[in-house]
Amino acid sequence: MARGAGVVDPKRVCIIGASYGGYAAMRGAQRDGSRYRCAVSYAGVSDLNVMLKYDRSMMGKGMVEYWKARAADLDAVSPRYHAASFGAPILIAHGVEDKRVPVKQSRMLVSELQKAVRIS
């Protein structure tokens, strides 16, 4: 259902996800912040290039090619590099011992969000 259909109230809806869904929540808060009251990312990916370097050892070159075919500039679609454009507040949670998505992914975004808040 589309937001314009009156089903979703952007003043009351929160986007939530984990792992890739956490990336989607981050990206939603950054790219479409006016559509959400808030966002929650659990173990989200904030920097696709860094994640693909980490993943290469686990998933091989095919995953890198998959992502590069979908976005020529991975920094352009990585929330970490667009902290100043977040339009919705975001709660970030991450397990320190997460084996799939390193906690560094969340820490990098938190650092960039803190810088963006100090600048504005």
DSSP file (Angstrom, degrees, kcal/mol; ACC not computed):
  #  RESIDUE AA STRUCTURE BP1 BP2  ACC     N-H-->O    O-->H-N    N-H-->O    O-->H-N    TCO  KAPPA ALPHA  PHI   PSI    X-CA   Y-CA   Z-CA
    1    1 A M              0   0    0      0, 0.0     2,-0.2     0, 0.0     5,-0.0   0.000 360.0 360.0 360.0 137.9    0.0    0.0    0.0
    2    2 A A    > > -     0   0    0      1,-0.1     3,-1.4     5,-0.0     5,-0.8  -0.534 360.0-126.6 -83.5 147.9    1.3    3.4   -0.9
    3    3 A R  G > 5S+     0   0    0      1,-0.3     3,-1.8    -2,-0.2     5,-0.3   0.887 110.8  59.9 -58.0 -40.2    1.6    6.1    1.7
    4    4 A G  G 3 5S+     0   0    0      1,-0.3    -1,-0.3     2,-0.1    -2,-0.0   0.653  88.9  72.9 -64.5 -16.0   -0.5    8.4   -0.5
    5    5 A A  G < 5S-     0   0    0     -3,-1.4    -1,-0.3     1,-0.1    -2,-0.2   0.492 112.8-114.4 -78.3  -2.2   -3.4    6.0   -0.2
    6    6 A G  T < 5S+     0   0    0     -3,-1.8    -2,-0.1     2,-0.2    -3,-0.1   0.571  90.2 109.0  83.6   8.4   -3.9    7.1    3.4
    7    7 A V  S   <S+     0   0    0     -5,-0.8     2,-0.5     1,-0.2    -4,-0.1   0.835  72.6  50.9 -85.3 -35.7   -2.9    3.7    4.8
    8    8 A V        -     0   0    0     -6,-0.4    -2,-0.2    -5,-0.3    -1,-0.2  -0.903  68.9-154.2-110.5 128.1    0.4    4.8    6.3
    9    9 A D    >>  -     0   0    0     -2,-0.5     3,-2.7     1,-0.1     4,-1.1  -0.885   5.3-155.7 -99.7 109.6    0.7    7.8    8.5
   10   10 A P  T 34 S+     0   0    0      0, 0.0    -1,-0.1     0, 0.0    -7,-0.0   0.660  93.1  62.9 -62.2 -13.9    4.3    9.1    8.3
   11   11 A K  T 34 S+     0   0    0      1,-0.1    25,-0.1    25,-0.1    24,-0.0   0.563 115.9  29.6 -82.8  -8.2    3.9   10.7   11.7
   12   12 A R  T <4 S+     0   0    0     -3,-2.7     2,-0.3    26,-0.0    -1,-0.1   0.462  97.3  95.8-128.5  -5.2    3.4    7.3   13.3
   13   13 A V     <  -     0   0    0     -4,-1.1    24,-3.3    22,-0.2    25,-1.0  -0.714  47.7-166.0 -99.4 142.4    5.4    4.7   11.2
   14   14 A C  E     -a   38   0A   0     -2,-0.3     2,-0.5    23,-0.2    25,-0.2  -0.980  16.0-137.4-124.4 135.2    8.9    3.5   12.0
   15   15 A I  E     +a   39   0A   0     23,-1.9    25,-2.5    -2,-0.4     2,-0.4  -0.822  29.7 179.8 -93.4 128.9   11.1    1.6    9.5
   16   16 A I  E     +a   40   0A   0     -2,-0.5     2,-0.3    23,-0.2    25,-0.2  -0.980   8.7 146.8-133.8 139.2   12.9   -1.3   11.3
   17   17 A G  E     -a   41   0A   0     23,-1.9    25,-2.7    -2,-0.4     2,-0.3  -0.992  30.4-136.3-165.0 165.3   15.3   -4.0   10.0
   18   18 A A  E >  S-a   42   0A   0     -2,-0.3     3,-2.1    23,-0.2     2,-0.3  -0.962  72.9 -18.4-128.7 146.1   18.3   -6.2   10.8
   19   19 A S  T 3> S+     0   0    0     23,-2.1     4,-1.8    -2,-0.3    26,-0.8  -0.445 145.5   3.1  60.0-117.1   21.3   -7.0    8.7
   20   20 A Y  H 3> S+     0   0    0     -2,-0.3     4,-2.4     1,-0.2    -1,-0.3   0.892 138.1  55.1 -63.3 -35.4   20.3   -6.0    5.1
   21   21 A G  H <> S+     0   0    0     -3,-2.1     4,-2.2     2,-0.2    -2,-0.3   0.839 103.6  55.0 -62.7 -32.5   17.0   -4.8    6.6
   22   22 A G  H  > S+     0   0    0     20,-0.3     4,-2.5     2,-0.2    22,-0.2   0.886 106.5  50.6 -65.4 -39.3   19.1   -2.6    9.0
   23   23 A Y  H  X S+     0   0    0     -4,-1.8     4,-3.2     2,-0.2     5,-0.2   0.934 109.7  50.7 -59.9 -46.2   20.8   -1.1    5.9
   24   24 A A  H  X S+     0   0    0     -4,-2.4     4,-2.5     1,-0.2    -2,-0.2   0.881 110.1  49.4 -61.4 -38.9   17.3   -0.5    4.4
   25   25 A A  H  X S+     0   0    0     -4,-2.2     4,-2.3     2,-0.2    -1,-0.2   0.923 112.9  47.1 -65.6 -44.1   16.2    1.2    7.7
   26   26 A M  H  X S+     0   0    0     -4,-2.5     4,-2.0     1,-0.2    -2,-0.2   0.946 114.7  46.4 -59.6 -48.6   19.4    3.4    7.7
   27   27 A R  H  X>S+     0   0    0     -4,-3.2     4,-3.6     1,-0.2     5,-0.5   0.872 110.9  52.7 -65.2 -37.8   18.9    4.3    4.0
   28   28 A G  H  X5S+     0   0    0     -4,-2.5     4,-2.0    -5,-0.2     7,-0.2   0.924 110.9  46.3 -63.1 -44.1   15.2    5.0    4.5
   29   29 A A  H  <5S+     0   0    0     -4,-2.3    58,-2.9     1,-0.2    59,-0.7   0.842 120.5  41.1 -65.8 -33.3   15.9    7.4    7.4
   30   30 A Q  H  <5S+     0   0    0     -4,-2.0     3,-0.2    56,-0.3    -2,-0.2   0.911 127.3  27.7 -80.9 -45.6   18.7    9.0    5.3
   31   31 A R  H  <5S+     0   0    0     -4,-3.6    -3,-0.2    -5,-0.2    -2,-0.2   0.831 137.0  21.4 -90.2 -35.1   17.0    9.1    1.9
   32   32 A D  S ><<S+     0   0    0     -4,-2.0     3,-2.4    -5,-0.5     4,-0.3  -0.219  71.8 147.4-128.9  42.3   13.3    9.3    2.7
   33   33 A G  G >   +     0   0    0     -4,-0.3     3,-1.3    52,-0.3    -1,-0.1   0.748  67.0  64.1 -55.5 -29.6   13.3   10.7    6.3
   34   34 A S  G 3  S+     0   0    0      1,-0.2    -1,-0.3    -3,-0.1    -5,-0.1   0.656  95.5  61.2 -71.0 -13.1   10.0   12.6    5.9
   35   35 A R  G <  S+     0   0    0     -3,-2.4     2,-0.4    -7,-0.2    -1,-0.2   0.575 103.6  55.4 -86.3  -9.7    8.2    9.3    5.3
   36   36 A Y    <   -     0   0    0     -3,-1.3   -22,-0.2    -4,-0.3     3,-0.1  -0.950  60.4-151.8-130.9 143.6    9.1    7.9    8.8
   37   37 A R  S    S-     0   0    0    -24,-3.3     2,-0.3    -2,-0.4   -23,-0.2   0.831  87.4 -21.7 -72.8 -35.2    8.7    9.0   12.4
   38   38 A C  E     -a   14   0A   0    -25,-1.0   -23,-1.9    50,-0.2     2,-0.3  -0.955  59.3-133.4-162.1 175.0   11.8    7.0   13.2
   39   39 A A  E     -ab  15  90A   0     50,-1.8    52,-2.6    -2,-0.3     2,-0.4  -0.984   7.1-160.3-139.7 150.7   14.1    4.2   12.1
   40   40 A V  E     -ab  16  91A   0    -25,-2.5   -23,-1.9    -2,-0.3     2,-0.5  -0.990   8.0-172.5-133.3 124.7   15.6    1.2   13.9
   41   41 A S  E     -ab  17  92A   0     50,-2.8    52,-2.8    -2,-0.4     2,-0.6  -0.972   3.5-171.0-118.8 122.6   18.7   -0.6   12.6
   42   42 A Y  E    S-ab  18  93A   0    -25,-2.7   -23,-2.1    -2,-0.5   -20,-0.3  -0.963  79.6 -18.8-111.5 119.4   19.9   -3.8   14.2
   43   43 A A  S    S+     0   0    0     50,-2.7   -21,-0.2    -2,-0.6   -20,-0.2   0.877  94.5 174.6  54.5  42.6   23.3   -5.0   12.8
   44   44 A G        -     0   0    0     49,-0.4     2,-0.6   -22,-0.2   -24,-0.2  -0.369  34.9-118.1 -79.9 159.5   22.8   -2.8    9.7
   45   45 A V        +     0   0    0    -26,-0.8     3,-0.2     1,-0.1   -19,-0.1  -0.870  33.2 170.6 -97.1 118.2   25.4   -2.3    6.9
   46   46 A S  S    S+     0   0    0     -2,-0.6    34,-2.3     1,-0.3     2,-0.4   0.659  70.6  40.0-102.6 -19.0   26.3    1.4    6.7
   47   47 A D     >  -     0   0    0     32,-0.1     4,-2.2     1,-0.1    -1,-0.3  -0.906  61.8-169.6-134.9 104.3   29.3    1.2    4.2
   48   48 A L  H  > S+     0   0    0     -2,-0.4     4,-2.6    26,-0.4     5,-0.2   0.861  86.5  54.0 -65.4 -37.7   28.8   -1.2    1.3
   49   49 A N  H  > S+     0   0    0      2,-0.2     4,-1.9     1,-0.2    -1,-0.2   0.939 111.3  45.0 -62.7 -45.7   32.4   -1.1    0.1
   50   50 A V  H  > S+     0   0    0      1,-0.2     4,-1.9     2,-0.2    -2,-0.2   0.909 114.2  50.1 -63.9 -41.0   33.8   -2.0    3.6
   51   51 A M  H  X S+     0   0    0     -4,-2.2     4,-3.2     1,-0.2    -2,-0.2   0.899 108.7  51.4 -65.2 -40.3   31.2   -4.7    3.9
   52   52 A L  H  X S+     0   0    0     -4,-2.6     4,-2.0     2,-0.2    -1,-0.2   0.863 107.5  52.8 -67.3 -34.4   32.0   -6.2    0.5
   53   53 A K  H  X S+     0   0    0     -4,-1.9     4,-0.5     2,-0.2    -1,-0.2   0.912 114.1  43.3 -64.1 -40.5   35.7   -6.3    1.4
   54   54 A Y  H >< S+     0   0    0     -4,-1.9     3,-0.8     1,-0.2     4,-0.4   0.920 115.7  48.6 -67.0 -45.1   34.8   -8.2    4.6
   55   55 A D  H >X>S+     0   0    0     -4,-3.2     4,-3.8     1,-0.2     3,-1.4   0.760  91.3  79.2 -67.9 -27.6   32.4  -10.4    2.7
   56   56 A R  H 3X5S+     0   0    0     -4,-2.0     4,-1.6     1,-0.3    -1,-0.2   0.863  93.1  50.6 -52.7 -38.9   34.8  -11.3   -0.1
   57   57 A S  H <<5S+     0   0    0     -3,-0.8    -1,-0.3    -4,-0.5    -2,-0.2   0.786 120.7  35.2 -70.7 -25.2   36.5  -13.8    2.2
   58   58 A M  H <45S+     0   0    0     -3,-1.4    -2,-0.2    -4,-0.4    -1,-0.2   0.809 132.9  21.6 -96.0 -34.5   33.1  -15.4    3.0
   59   59 A M  H  <5S-     0   0    0     -4,-3.8     3,-0.3     1,-0.2     4,-0.3   0.521  97.7-131.4-117.9  -8.4   31.1  -15.1   -0.2
   60   60 A G    >X< -     0   0    0     -4,-1.6     3,-0.9    -5,-0.6     4,-0.7  -0.131  43.5 -52.7  84.3 178.0   33.7  -14.7   -3.0
   61   61 A K  H 3> S+     0   0    0      1,-0.2     4,-2.2     2,-0.2     3,-0.3   0.740 120.1  76.0 -66.6 -26.2   34.0  -12.3   -5.9
   62   62 A G  H 3> S+     0   0    0     -3,-0.3     4,-2.2     1,-0.2    -1,-0.2   0.849  92.0  52.9 -57.6 -36.9   30.5  -13.0   -7.1
   63   63 A M  H <> S+     0   0    0     -3,-0.9     4,-2.2    -4,-0.3    -1,-0.2   0.883 107.4  51.7 -68.2 -37.9   28.9  -10.9   -4.3
   64   64 A V  H  X S+     0   0    0     -4,-0.7     4,-2.5    -3,-0.3    -2,-0.2   0.937 111.5  47.1 -62.0 -46.4   31.1   -7.9   -5.2
   65   65 A E  H  X S+     0   0    0     -4,-2.2     4,-1.8     1,-0.2    -2,-0.2   0.879 108.5  56.2 -63.6 -38.1   30.1   -8.1   -8.8
   66   66 A Y  H  X S+     0   0    0     -4,-2.2     4,-0.8    -5,-0.2    -1,-0.2   0.945 112.6  40.6 -57.1 -51.1   26.4   -8.5   -7.8
   67   67 A W  H >X S+     0   0    0     -4,-2.2     4,-1.9     1,-0.2     3,-0.9   0.906 112.7  53.3 -68.5 -42.1   26.5   -5.2   -5.9
   68   68 A K  H 3< S+     0   0    0     -4,-2.5    -1,-0.2     1,-0.3    -2,-0.2   0.819 104.9  56.3 -65.8 -28.4   28.6   -3.3   -8.4
   69   69 A A  H 3< S+     0   0    0     -4,-1.8    -1,-0.3    -5,-0.2    -2,-0.2   0.759 112.4  43.0 -70.8 -23.9   26.1   -4.2  -11.2
   70   70 A R  H << S+     0   0    0     -3,-0.9     2,-0.3    -4,-0.8    -2,-0.2   0.730 128.8  20.5 -94.0 -25.7   23.3   -2.6   -9.1
   71   71 A A     <  -     0   0    0     -4,-1.9    -1,-0.3     1,-0.1     3,-0.2  -0.860  58.6-164.1-148.2 107.7   25.2    0.5   -8.0
   72   72 A A  S    S+     0   0    0     -2,-0.3     2,-0.6     1,-0.2    -1,-0.1   0.838  91.7  42.3 -61.2 -33.1   28.2    1.8   -9.8
   73   73 A D    >>  -     0   0    0      1,-0.1     3,-0.7     2,-0.0     4,-0.6  -0.874  67.2-177.1-117.9  96.7   29.1    4.0   -6.9
   74   74 A L  G >4 S+     0   0    0     -2,-0.6     3,-0.7     1,-0.3   -26,-0.4   0.798  82.6  61.1 -67.1 -28.1   28.6    2.1   -3.6
   75   75 A D  G >4 S+     0   0    0      1,-0.2     3,-1.2     2,-0.2     6,-0.3   0.855  96.7  61.3 -64.2 -32.5   29.5    5.2   -1.5
   76   76 A A  G <4 S+     0   0    0     -3,-0.7    -1,-0.2     1,-0.3    -2,-0.2   0.756 111.9  37.2 -65.8 -24.0   26.6    7.0   -3.1
   77   77 A V  G << S+     0   0    0     -3,-0.7    -1,-0.3    -4,-0.6    -2,-0.2   0.167  93.4 102.3-113.7  16.8   24.2    4.4   -1.6
   78   78 A S    X   -     0   0    0     -3,-1.2     3,-1.8     1,-0.1     4,-0.2  -0.903  64.7-147.3-102.1 115.7   26.0    3.9    1.7
   79   79 A P  G >  S+     0   0    0      0, 0.0     3,-2.2     0, 0.0   -32,-0.1   0.785  90.9  73.4 -52.9 -31.1   24.3    5.7    4.6
   80   80 A R  G >  S+     0   0    0    -34,-2.3     3,-0.7     1,-0.3   -33,-0.1   0.844  96.1  49.7 -51.9 -37.3   27.7    6.4    6.3
   81   81 A Y  G <  S+     0   0    0     -3,-1.8    -1,-0.3   -35,-0.3     3,-0.1   0.358 110.8  49.6 -87.8   5.9   28.6    9.0    3.7
   82   82 A H  G X   +     0   0    0     -3,-2.2     3,-1.8    -4,-0.2    -1,-0.2  -0.056  62.6 133.0-134.5  33.3   25.3   10.9    4.0
   83   83 A A  G X  S+     0   0    0     -3,-0.7     3,-1.5     1,-0.3    -2,-0.1   0.840  70.1  60.3 -57.6 -36.4   24.9   11.4    7.7
   84   84 A A  G 3  S+     0   0    0      1,-0.3    -1,-0.3    -3,-0.1    -2,-0.1   0.688 100.0  57.4 -67.4 -16.8   24.0   15.0    7.4
   85   85 A S  G <  S+     0   0    0     -3,-1.8   -52,-0.3     2,-0.0    -1,-0.3   0.345  71.0 127.3 -99.1   8.1   20.9   14.1    5.2
   86   86 A F    <   -     0   0    0     -3,-1.5   -56,-0.3    -4,-0.2   -57,-0.1  -0.489  33.0-178.5 -63.9 128.1   19.2   11.9    7.8
   87   87 A G        +     0   0    0    -58,-2.9   -57,-0.2    -2,-0.2    -1,-0.2   0.435  61.9  51.5-109.7  -2.1   15.7   13.2    8.1
   88   88 A A  S    S-     0   0    0    -59,-0.7   -50,-0.2   -53,-0.0   -51,-0.1  -0.984  89.8-104.9-132.8 144.6   14.3   10.8   10.8
   89   89 A P        -     0   0    0      0, 0.0   -50,-1.8     0, 0.0     2,-0.4  -0.375  39.0-154.1 -65.5 148.6   15.8    9.8   14.1
   90   90 A I  E     -b   39   0A   0    -52,-0.2     2,-0.5    -4,-0.0   -50,-0.2  -0.988  14.6-151.6-133.1 135.3   17.4    6.4   14.2
   91   91 A L  E     -b   40   0A   0    -52,-2.6   -50,-2.8    -2,-0.4     2,-0.5  -0.909  19.9-161.3 -98.8 126.5   18.1    3.9   16.9
   92   92 A I  E     +b   41   0A   0     -2,-0.5     2,-0.4   -52,-0.2   -50,-0.2  -0.951  13.7 172.5-116.1 124.5   21.1    1.8   16.2
   93   93 A A  E     +b   42   0A   0    -52,-2.8   -50,-2.7    -2,-0.5   -49,-0.4  -0.965   3.0 166.0-128.2 145.9   21.7   -1.6   17.9
   94   94 A H        -     0   0    0     -2,-0.4     2,-0.4   -52,-0.2     9,-0.0  -0.943  35.5-119.2-160.9 135.2   24.4   -4.1   17.1
   95   95 A G    >   -     0   0    0     -2,-0.3     3,-1.6     1,-0.1     8,-0.2  -0.639  20.0-140.9 -76.7 130.4   25.9   -7.2   18.8
   96   96 A V  T 3  S+     0   0    0     -2,-0.4     7,-0.4     1,-0.3    -1,-0.1   0.828 102.4  44.3 -60.9 -33.0   29.6   -6.7   19.5
   97   97 A E  T 3  S+     0   0    0      5,-0.1    -1,-0.3     6,-0.1     2,-0.1   0.166  77.9 146.3-100.6  18.5   30.3  -10.4   18.6
   98   98 A D    <   -     0   0    0     -3,-1.6     5,-0.3     1,-0.2   -55,-0.0  -0.359  30.6-166.6 -56.7 125.7   28.1  -10.4   15.4
   99   99 A K  S    S+     0   0    0      3,-0.1    -1,-0.2    -2,-0.1    -3,-0.0   0.708  80.6  48.0 -88.6 -23.1   29.8  -12.8   13.0
  100  100 A R  S    S+     0   0    0      1,-0.3    -1,-0.1     2,-0.0    -2,-0.1   0.928 122.6  22.5 -86.6 -50.6   27.8  -11.8    9.9
  101  101 A V  S    S-     0   0    0    -47,-0.0    -1,-0.3   -56,-0.0    -3,-0.1  -0.963  88.2-127.0-120.3 113.2   27.9   -8.0   10.0
  102  102 A P    >   -     0   0    0      0, 0.0     3,-2.2     0, 0.0     4,-0.5  -0.265  16.3-123.1 -60.9 143.0   30.8   -6.5   12.0
  103  103 A V  T >> S+     0   0    0     -7,-0.4     4,-2.3     1,-0.3     3,-0.7   0.743 106.4  78.6 -57.8 -23.3   29.9   -4.0   14.7
  104  104 A K  H 3> S+     0   0    0      1,-0.2     4,-2.6     2,-0.2    -1,-0.3   0.826  82.8  65.1 -53.7 -33.1   32.2   -1.6   13.0
  105  105 A Q  H <> S+     0   0    0     -3,-2.2     4,-1.2     1,-0.2    -1,-0.2   0.915 108.0  37.7 -59.6 -44.3   29.4   -1.0   10.4
  106  106 A S  H <> S+     0   0    0     -3,-0.7     4,-2.6    -4,-0.5    -2,-0.2   0.894 114.3  55.3 -73.9 -39.8   27.2    0.5   13.1
  107  107 A R  H  X S+     0   0    0     -4,-2.3     4,-2.4     1,-0.2    -2,-0.2   0.871 104.3  54.4 -62.9 -36.8   30.0    2.3   14.8
  108  108 A M  H  X S+     0   0    0     -4,-2.6     4,-2.0    -5,-0.2    -1,-0.2   0.924 111.0  45.1 -62.7 -43.4   31.1    4.1   11.6
  109  109 A L  H  X S+     0   0    0     -4,-1.2     4,-2.9    -5,-0.2     5,-0.2   0.928 110.9  52.7 -67.6 -43.5   27.6    5.4   11.1
  110  110 A V  H  X S+     0   0    0     -4,-2.6     4,-2.5     1,-0.2    -1,-0.2   0.925 109.3  50.7 -56.5 -44.6   27.3    6.5   14.7
  111  111 A S  H  X S+     0   0    0     -4,-2.4     4,-2.0     1,-0.2    -1,-0.2   0.919 112.1  46.2 -59.2 -45.1   30.5    8.4   14.3
  112  112 A E  H  X S+     0   0    0     -4,-2.0     4,-2.3     2,-0.2    -1,-0.2   0.883 111.3  51.8 -67.9 -38.0   29.4   10.2   11.2
  113  113 A L  H  X S+     0   0    0     -4,-2.9     4,-2.1     2,-0.2    -2,-0.2   0.904 108.5  51.8 -64.8 -40.0   26.0   11.0   12.7
  114  114 A Q  H  X S+     0   0    0     -4,-2.5     4,-1.9    -5,-0.2    -2,-0.2   0.908 110.3  48.5 -62.6 -41.4   27.7   12.6   15.7
  115  115 A K  H  X S+     0   0    0     -4,-2.0     4,-1.9     1,-0.2    -2,-0.2   0.916 110.1  52.1 -62.4 -43.2   29.9   14.7   13.4
  116  116 A A  H  X S+     0   0    0     -4,-2.3     4,-1.9     1,-0.2    -2,-0.2   0.874 108.6  50.3 -63.1 -38.1   26.8   15.8   11.5
  117  117 A V  H  < S+     0   0    0     -4,-2.1    -1,-0.2     1,-0.2    -2,-0.2   0.897 110.0  50.2 -67.9 -40.1   25.0   16.9   14.6
  118  118 A R  H  < S+     0   0    0     -4,-1.9    -2,-0.2     1,-0.2    -1,-0.2   0.846 111.4  49.4 -66.0 -33.8   28.1   18.9   15.8
  119  119 A I  H  <        0   0    0     -4,-1.9    -1,-0.2     1,-0.2    -2,-0.2   0.879 360.0 360.0 -73.5 -38.7   28.3   20.7   12.4
  120  120 A S     <        0   0    0     -4,-1.9    -1,-0.2    -5,-0.2    -2,-0.2   0.482 360.0 360.0 -80.1 360.0   24.6   21.7   12.2
